Amino acid sequence: MPSTSLLDKPRAMNTKPIHLTHTAIALRPDQSRVLLRPFTPGDTGRMERIVARVLSVPESQVGPLLDGVLVGFSGRHHNIGDVLRERFDQVHSLLSMNGGLSESRKLLIGSYFVHEYSLESAALFNPSIVPHPDQSGVPAGGLRFVLSLRATGEGHLSSITFRTGMIRGNRIEVMRPANFLSEPRQIPSQLYEKALFERKLFELGLTNGFTRRTMNRLGESFNLMDLRSQVHEELSQPCEPEADTRHRFSAGEIRRLAESNYEVRFKPEQDLSERIIFPISASQSNGIEDARFVHFRDDDGTGMYYATFTAYDGRVVLPQLLETKDFLDFQFITLNGPAAQNKGMAIFPRKINGKFVMLSRQDNESLYLVFSDDIHFWYDPILILAPEFPWQMVQIGNCGSPIETDAGWLVLSHGVGPMREYCIGAFLLDRDDPSKVIARLSEPLLRPTKNEREGYVPNVVYTCGALVHNGKLIIPYAYADHATSFATVPLDEVLAAMR
């Protein structure tokens, strides 16, 4: 049953009561939600040996062996035969195989190079909530929403998964997810703008003779195949050994940048909860973390969903931007400039005085504000808030994009205090000049309850984005870096308790 906590104990700074209601919703990791992923068991030599063993199987046994695979796994995945055939084609392009194989044998070979990955076997956490792009059929006063979540599975590898739900009066409903999971298709013909790409190279300190000559070979727009071709052409030019080493490093960095900027597309018939954004690029090889979604409205009234997230390759944290209009097509874009660093970037839902605005954390401790004319490039961060109260003296950071209210921009924040306990607080920024902090809560709005302390990482509550609906602040939050729940609180009480 939902529980209500009354934060009304007398305090030197906060005296106004805040009635926070915990819902009974608990979204926990489900190990049965599995995704089919390519399986590469070693180098080319080992792959060839595996294929040779499958080729040695008598044709009379191929059909029964394949039937066993299909019977065992078809109920867990859409169109598994198509996946096996696609994987065979990928392996075939890498290895030397004779022709004349039966379709059954091709699928059987494909099955040895595919495996199931339990997407959320370890954790389902760090949620972010935005209005759904489709509000048709929603009852009066209700709201359909999209909930994004960080799913973590084997190897601590994180991806983005989705749920949909509805707010009806005081009730929050999260729809049961679909049984099947699918990745999107990467769009191979995506075009890059030459001027923007060159600017990104400059921001990354990669502008040199090699990169200039390569870019000069390209038109004003180009695709990944064009770029790879021209990089290869430039690498083929004769040069000294030392220069060759530098050139190959530059070539790798150019490809890395291009492959970090890509577009993917899901099939419209797939339920939103089926759609999984799994790491693709080298910069994401160790996971996609903490996506903070916001429904952004431009000056002309057009809308876009943006999400800042952290790409991690095991060594380097790379802030990136995800954008979509419909949760079908997603574009991944690198963020550049000296202020595009660290974790915890969150974009405001509209421009202010003609500029994009973003919260960020530059020093692992405090909160900063950044303005920009271009959403891809960020400079000159302004310090706006530092740790002050005992429950946040280790560090503070944002918990999602600011929410516009009549009183100002409401920002949920996290604070880390004694025993590395994470709590959620709040502060208010001026609507016209968000570099001004108007007020803040001196006590946490949300802290781990007794039942929420135990998990993957104890003593943590955290969110990547909330929303206000019908005068209530709706906060989806993760606890113990393991599972997700919801809390609600009257907005006017939060604002009244600030000083």
Phi and psi in degrees as a GROMACS rama.xvg file:
@    title "Ramachandran Plot"
@    xaxis  label "Phi"
@    yaxis  label "Psi"
@TYPE xy
-60.3223  146.924  PRO-2
-122.644  149.563  SER-3
-118.322  130.966  THR-4
-111.829  135.504  SER-5
-104.81  108.608  LEU-6
-89.8275  70.295  LEU-7
-126.81  20.2269  ASP-8
-67.5413  141.346  LYS-9
-58.4832  134.067  PRO-10
-134.828  158.24  ARG-11
-67.4204  -29.5919  ALA-12
-111.653  -43.7158  MET-13
-101.84  122.689  ASN-14
-121.955  -12.8698  THR-15
-81.5432  137.173  LYS-16
-74.8442  144.879  PRO-17
-124.663  119.5  ILE-18
-97.7333  103.31  HIS-19
-100.413  127.027  LEU-20
-108.377  123.009  THR-21
-88.3889  129.272  HIS-22
-83.3  170.346  THR-23
-87.0323  1.13436  ALA-24
-67.1702  132.984  ILE-25
-141.585  107.632  ALA-26
-97.1609  107.244  LEU-27
-109.042  157.393  ARG-28
-57.2842  138.881  PRO-29
-122.345  107.984  ASP-30
-69.3582  -13.3517  GLN-31
-80.6199  -11.3284  SER-32
-82.8185  100.197  ARG-33
-118.766  147.997  VAL-34
-119.188  137.49  LEU-35
-79.186  125.271  LEU-36
-128.281  150.82  ARG-37
-60.4274  141.337  PRO-38
-119.985  120.783  PHE-39
-119.71  95.3015  THR-40
-84.7178  59.4821  PRO-41
115.915  -166.642  GLY-42
-80.643  -177.219  ASP-43
-59.5631  -38.286  THR-44
-60.6013  -43.6905  GLY-45
-68.1375  -40.2283  ARG-46
-60.3687  -40.3673  MET-47
-64.7209  -37.1606  GLU-48
-67.2869  -37.9618  ARG-49
-64.6224  -45.2297  ILE-50
-61.5619  -40.3281  VAL-51
-61.0866  -38.5162  ALA-52
-65.4419  -40.7192  ARG-53
-68.1052  -36.6163  VAL-54
-66.6128  -23.2603  LEU-55
-80.9176  -9.14536  SER-56
-70.5107  129.765  VAL-57
-57.7961  144.437  PRO-58
-58.6912  -31.9002  GLU-59
-64.7463  -21.3436  SER-60
-96.513  -13.7117  GLN-61
-63.4974  -46.781  VAL-62
-59.4999  -51.0811  GLY-63
-60.3995  -38.806  PRO-64
-63.55  -43.8977  LEU-65
-65.3932  -40.9264  LEU-66
-58.6984  -38.3352  ASP-67
-61.6987  -40.2763  GLY-68
-65.7363  -46.971  VAL-69
-65.7301  -41.4771  LEU-70
-64.8202  -39.4368  VAL-71
-73.9029  -25.3488  GLY-72
-125.333  -11.0946  PHE-73
-63.0216  -32.6149  SER-74
-73.9616  -6.13492  GLY-75
-106.587  -9.519  ARG-76
-147.712  144.209  HIS-77
-68.6839  137.539  HIS-78
46.1368  52.7183  ASN-79
-63.6619  -30.281  ILE-80
-61.5913  -38.7798  GLY-81
-65.0099  -37.631  ASP-82
-66.0918  -43.1225  VAL-83
-65.1663  -39.6541  LEU-84
-67.0339  -40.9375  ARG-85
-62.6917  -40.4762  GLU-86
-68.7483  -36.4717  ARG-87
-59.0083  -44.3765  PHE-88
-61.2007  -38.0743  ASP-89
-66.2227  -43.6434  GLN-90
-67.3626  -39.7072  VAL-91
-60.1994  -36.0449  HIS-92
-71.7887  -20.9536  SER-93
-90.8796  -27.8656  LEU-94
-115.064  161.941  LEU-95
-93.248  111.837  SER-96
-127.327  143.991  MET-97
-74.2392  153.737  ASN-98
-76.734  -172.057  GLY-99
80.0238  20.155  GLY-100
-83.264  143.218  LEU-101
-70.8958  158.3  SER-102
-61.7389  -38.152  GLU-103
-62.7689  -40.8008  SER-104
-68.3769  -36.3958  ARG-105
-60.6723  -46.0662  LYS-106
-64.7905  -37.9521  LEU-107
-64.4983  -43.0671  LEU-108
-59.9075  -44.6155  ILE-109
-57.4036  -34.6938  GLY-110
-67.1913  -22.1959  SER-111
-80.9005  -5.82314  TYR-112
-123.607  29.8732  PHE-113
-135.096  147.22  VAL-114
-146.194  162.324  HIS-115
-88.9384  138.475  GLU-116
-118.627  122.252  TYR-117
-79.7718  103.257  SER-118
-61.1069  -40.7235  LEU-119
-124.541  36.3154  GLU-120
-65.2833  -26.8589  SER-121
-100.442  -40.4914  ALA-122
-160.03  153.907  ALA-123
-140.232  98.0055  LEU-124
-151.541  -173.358  PHE-125
48.7151  64.3982  ASN-126
-79.6313  157.851  PRO-127
-140.194  136.54  SER-128
-122.062  135.85  ILE-129
-140.931  157.368  VAL-130
-61.4214  140.503  PRO-131
-68.6698  143.286  HIS-132
-65.1538  -19.0751  PRO-133
-111.346  107.672  ASP-134
-106.513  15.884  GLN-135
-68.076  139.975  SER-136
76.5907  5.84199  GLY-137
-78.2663  131.688  VAL-138
-62.0785  155.614  PRO-139
-53.9448  131.806  ALA-140
81.4432  -1.58476  GLY-141
-96.2896  176.091  GLY-142
-150.995  126.08  LEU-143
-88.4566  137.58  ARG-144
-130.738  162.033  PHE-145
-111.217  130.474  VAL-146
-113.633  117.669  LEU-147
-94.7935  148.761  SER-148
-140.666  149.245  LEU-149
-89.6321  116.249  ARG-150
-101.956  129.573  ALA-151
-122.248  128.626  THR-152
-122.36  -151.32  GLY-153
-53.0338  136.696  GLU-154
75.9997  13.4442  GLY-155
57.4043  36.4326  HIS-156
-91.7759  125.068  LEU-157
-106.791  144.591  SER-158
-139.866  179.719  SER-159
-108.926  128.722  ILE-160
-125  165.057  THR-161
-130.344  152.782  PHE-162
-132.956  157.421  ARG-163
-116.936  159.877  THR-164
-163.652  -178.234  GLY-165
-140.759  139.685  MET-166
-104.337  119.507  ILE-167
-125.261  104.565  ARG-168
60.6517  -122.179  GLY-169
-92.4928  5.88602  ASN-170
-105.02  134.733  ARG-171
-112.853  125.392  ILE-172
-118.715  130.466  GLU-173
-110.076  123.093  VAL-174
-68.7645  146.333  MET-175
-64.8873  132.624  ARG-176
-71.7171  157.173  PRO-177
-67.3046  158.593  ALA-178
-77.4862  -24.7112  ASN-179
-103.517  151.908  PHE-180
-125.387  144.619  LEU-181
-144.355  145.748  SER-182
-92.6526  157.91  GLU-183
-80.5095  170.819  PRO-184
-94.3291  135.065  ARG-185
-76.93  137.82  GLN-186
-87.1268  108.026  ILE-187
-73.7181  -21.7871  PRO-188
-96.0149  17.0799  SER-189
-56.1939  136.819  GLN-190
-97.5791  141.044  LEU-191
-106.796  139.781  TYR-192
-83.7763  124.345  GLU-193
-58.6364  -45.7908  LYS-194
-62.3933  -41.8785  ALA-195
-68.1504  -40.6216  LEU-196
-64.761  -41.6206  PHE-197
-64.6264  -36.3492  GLU-198
-65.5683  -39.6827  ARG-199
-64.5235  -40.4575  LYS-200
-59.6252  -42.294  LEU-201
-63.9863  -44.694  PHE-202
-61.5424  -31.584  GLU-203
-87.4175  3.02906  LEU-204
71.6216  29.2749  GLY-205
-108.512  10.0137  LEU-206
-81.0951  117.901  THR-207
-153.764  -176.102  ASN-208
-58.333  -42.3667  GLY-209
-62.8091  -48.9624  PHE-210
-68.117  -35.7407  THR-211
-64.0789  -44.5656  ARG-212
-64.321  -39.7929  ARG-213
-62.7384  -46.966  THR-214
-66.725  -33.1447  MET-215
-64.4803  -22.8619  ASN-216
-76.552  -14.5755  ARG-217
-99.5433  157.115  LEU-218
-78.8523  -175.013  GLY-219
-65.9668  -22.5651  GLU-220
-138.717  151.973  SER-221
-156.932  161.554  PHE-222
-108.775  178.597  ASN-223
-63.5349  -36.9484  LEU-224
-65.2147  -41.1374  MET-225
-58.9525  -45.7267  ASP-226
-63.492  -47.4054  LEU-227
-59.4169  -39.093  ARG-228
-63.5549  -43.3101  SER-229
-74.9274  -32.0632  GLN-230
-63.4152  -44.5438  VAL-231
-61.8002  -41.1906  HIS-232
-63.1986  -42.908  GLU-233
-68.728  -35.9845  GLU-234
-66.2983  -26.1371  LEU-235
-77.644  -8.34251  SER-236
-73.6098  139.62  GLN-237
-66.3935  142.474  PRO-238
-161.779  171.728  CYS-239
-70.2318  154.368  GLU-240
-55.1171  -41.7525  PRO-241
-64.2636  -40.8399  GLU-242
-66.1899  -36.4756  ALA-243
-61.0805  -40.4619  ASP-244
-62.3561  -44.873  THR-245
-63.1356  -41.5276  ARG-246
-63.9278  -40.6437  HIS-247
-68.203  -34.0021  ARG-248
-63.9821  -47.2388  PHE-249
-61.4527  -39.9918  SER-250
-61.5818  -42.276  ALA-251
-63.9211  -39.0419  GLY-252
-70.204  -36.8256  GLU-253
-62.0242  -47.24  ILE-254
-63.8678  -38.7084  ARG-255
-62.1991  -43.6004  ARG-256
-62.6075  -47.417  LEU-257
-62.3398  -42.7887  ALA-258
-73.0267  -15.269  GLU-259
-84.4585  -9.77105  SER-260
-117.001  103.741  ASN-261
-151.28  173.876  TYR-262
-132.055  141.623  GLU-263
-129.862  159.87  VAL-264
-141.335  131.384  ARG-265
-93.447  163.957  PHE-266
-81.4008  135.646  LYS-267
-58.94  -29.5779  PRO-268
-75.2476  -10.2254  GLU-269
-77.8039  131.62  GLN-270
-61.3123  147.246  ASP-271
-57.861  -34.3535  LEU-272
-72.4417  -11.0358  SER-273
-81.5696  -21.9139  GLU-274
-82.4886  120.408  ARG-275
-118.26  127.073  ILE-276
-98.7817  100.577  ILE-277
-101.088  148.797  PHE-278
-54.2686  133.359  PRO-279
-119.629  -51.2838  ILE-280
-78.8261  164.302  SER-281
-60.9764  -34.5695  ALA-282
-67.838  -18.4123  SER-283
-103.572  10.1545  GLN-284
-59.6354  -22.9268  SER-285
-108.007  13.992  ASN-286
128.986  159.044  GLY-287
-111.837  119.056  ILE-288
-121.468  138.994  GLU-289
56.1871  58.2485  ASP-290
-70.9743  126.406  ALA-291
-107.633  100.108  ARG-292
-84.4381  146.715  PHE-293
-146.176  141.474  VAL-294
-89.0538  106.611  HIS-295
-95.2552  134.753  PHE-296
-113.34  122.669  ARG-297
-81.4613  172.616  ASP-298
-61.4068  -28.8625  ASP-299
-86.8677  5.02203  ASP-300
91.4667  -8.89577  GLY-301
-71.9623  150.746  THR-302
-113.882  153.339  GLY-303
-152.689  140.667  MET-304
-93.5447  121.323  TYR-305
-108.98  150.43  TYR-306
-141.916  123.507  ALA-307
-87.0063  141.105  THR-308
-149.246  168.503  PHE-309
-106.215  119.38  THR-310
-92.7982  138.239  ALA-311
-135.381  128.673  TYR-312
-109.315  13.696  ASP-313
97.4524  -17.1454  GLY-314
-128.875  -45.0564  ARG-315
-114.946  133.787  VAL-316
-91.378  122.033  VAL-317
-120.963  112  LEU-318
-68.2033  133.644  PRO-319
-135.534  165.58  GLN-320
-120.157  137.215  LEU-321
-117.105  134.09  LEU-322
-135.817  143.911  GLU-323
-156.431  149.213  THR-324
-99.6757  -22.1726  LYS-325
-139.639  2.46792  ASP-326
63.2006  21.2147  PHE-327
-110.168  -50.9331  LEU-328
-101.407  129.614  ASP-329
-126.661  133.913  PHE-330
-114.065  132.916  GLN-331
-104.534  130.872  PHE-332
-137.106  135.665  ILE-333
-76.426  145.147  THR-334
-99.501  135.348  LEU-335
-127.76  171.043  ASN-336
103.979  157.041  GLY-337
-63.0435  -22.0325  PRO-338
-87.3302  -8.63114  ALA-339
-88.9166  77.4894  ALA-340
-149.777  169.675  GLN-341
65.1291  -174.499  ASN-342
-100.285  175.937  LYS-343
77.6137  38.0151  GLY-344
-88.9898  138.574  MET-345
-144.517  125.437  ALA-346
-89.9606  139.171  ILE-347
-66.8912  152.228  PHE-348
-77.4607  -0.302088  PRO-349
-157.77  166.036  ARG-350
-72.2431  152.989  LYS-351
-124.522  121.573  ILE-352
53.8227  40.4747  ASN-353
79.2209  6.32104  GLY-354
-123.879  148.163  LYS-355
-68.4202  147.868  PHE-356
-133.691  141.999  VAL-357
-144.273  140.565  MET-358
-86.4618  145.702  LEU-359
-152.965  170.595  SER-360
-127.204  115.197  ARG-361
-96.2525  -24.0506  GLN-362
-125.27  13.9453  ASP-363
68.6293  7.9873  ASN-364
-132.129  -41.6523  GLU-365
-119.883  172.966  SER-366
-106.989  139.181  LEU-367
-126.816  160.335  TYR-368
-121.418  140.009  LEU-369
-133.607  135.941  VAL-370
-108.809  153.222  PHE-371
-157.762  148.118  SER-372
-84.0213  -17.6435  ASP-373
-133.559  124.223  ASP-374
-64.5157  -13.8955  ILE-375
-87.4596  -15.0586  HIS-376
-131.118  131.903  PHE-377
-134.886  130.325  TRP-378
-134.151  166.003  TYR-379
49.8221  67.3714  ASP-380
-67.2085  146.538  PRO-381
-115.087  124.465  ILE-382
-69.0146  125.489  LEU-383
-119.442  -22.9807  ILE-384
-153.583  133.226  LEU-385
-121.885  161.457  ALA-386
-57.547  139.136  PRO-387
-136.169  -43.0532  GLU-388
-94.8163  158.638  PHE-389
-55.3428  -34.6197  PRO-390
-77.3417  0.344003  TRP-391
-137.986  20.7622  GLN-392
-73.7638  -15.8022  MET-393
-77.4553  -48.9653  VAL-394
-168.726  161.818  GLN-395
-130.354  160.784  ILE-396
-163.429  167.763  GLY-397
-82.0348  155.252  ASN-398
-116.458  49.2328  CYS-399
116.384  174.688  GLY-400
-67.3979  147.294  SER-401
-60.7227  150.403  PRO-402
-111.924  124.93  ILE-403
-78.8143  128.066  GLU-404
-129.612  169.041  THR-405
-61.9846  -27.743  ASP-406
-83.1148  -18.9152  ALA-407
146.315  -169.864  GLY-408
-85.759  114.098  TRP-409
-85.6958  125.031  LEU-410
-120.58  122.022  VAL-411
-80.9245  140.046  LEU-412
-133.907  156.868  SER-413
-108.01  150.416  HIS-414
-132.352  142.924  GLY-415
-113.685  125.385  VAL-416
-123.238  -149.356  GLY-417
-57.3873  145.54  PRO-418
61.5124  23.3188  MET-419
53.9778  38.7754  ARG-420
-82.1938  128.72  GLU-421
-96.4169  127.431  TYR-422
-124.502  161.626  CYS-423
-108.624  126.49  ILE-424
-118.733  -163.296  GLY-425
-157.768  151.158  ALA-426
-147.358  170.404  PHE-427
-126.736  132.524  LEU-428
-111.34  151.337  LEU-429
-63.1702  137.267  ASP-430
-65.7084  -37.6165  ARG-431
-91.2115  -26.6672  ASP-432
-134.898  84.1009  ASP-433
-67.7363  -1.67536  PRO-434
-76.2301  -9.89734  SER-435
-96.7785  122.828  LYS-436
-87.4118  118.017  VAL-437
-82.0542  -45.2961  ILE-438
-161.522  165.365  ALA-439
-154.097  157.816  ARG-440
-79.1733  136.313  LEU-441
-88.8176  -13.7149  SER-442
-122.942  155.161  GLU-443
-61.4144  144.574  PRO-444
-80.1204  -34.9424  LEU-445
-143.889  127.856  LEU-446
-134.777  161.298  ARG-447
-59.1469  130.534  PRO-448
-82.5501  174.036  THR-449
-59.2695  -36.9344  LYS-450
-82.9756  -4.30659  ASN-451
-111.43  4.2837  GLU-452
-78.2025  -31.4592  ARG-453
-90.7808  137.63  GLU-454
166.707  -156.818  GLY-455
-60.2261  -45.1916  TYR-456
-129.498  106.924  VAL-457
-64.1914  155.291  PRO-458
65.193  38.7609  ASN-459
-129.233  130.039  VAL-460
-122.66  141.704  VAL-461
-159.83  143.062  TYR-462
-137.145  156.27  THR-463
-113.837  12.1866  CYS-464
159.577  131.521  GLY-465
-120.713  -179.467  ALA-466
-149.659  163.516  LEU-467
-110.118  132.157  VAL-468
-143.675  127.117  HIS-469
51.3631  43.2794  ASN-470
79.7708  4.48357  GLY-471
-116.887  140.791  LYS-472
-87.0296  117.614  LEU-473
-99.8832  116.586  ILE-474
-117.942  103.06  ILE-475
-77.8982  135.648  PRO-476
-145.305  149.934  TYR-477
-95.1084  149.149  ALA-478
-127.515  137.027  TYR-479
57.3142  28.005  ALA-480
48.0148  38.5519  ASP-481
-132.042  -52.5022  HIS-482
-136.508  176.785  ALA-483
-131.62  141.552  THR-484
-138.199  -172.051  SER-485
-131.522  149.019  PHE-486
-135.081  152.036  ALA-487
-129.911  153.425  THR-488
-156.218  139.065  VAL-489
-60.6691  130.396  PRO-490
-61.0388  -41.9205  LEU-491
-63.7927  -30.0145  ASP-492
-69.9378  -38.886  GLU-493
-63.1107  -47.3087  VAL-494
-64.4267  -40.3204  LEU-495
-67.8753  -26.2726  ALA-496
-83.1049  -8.3538  ALA-497
-78.7707  156.448  MET-498
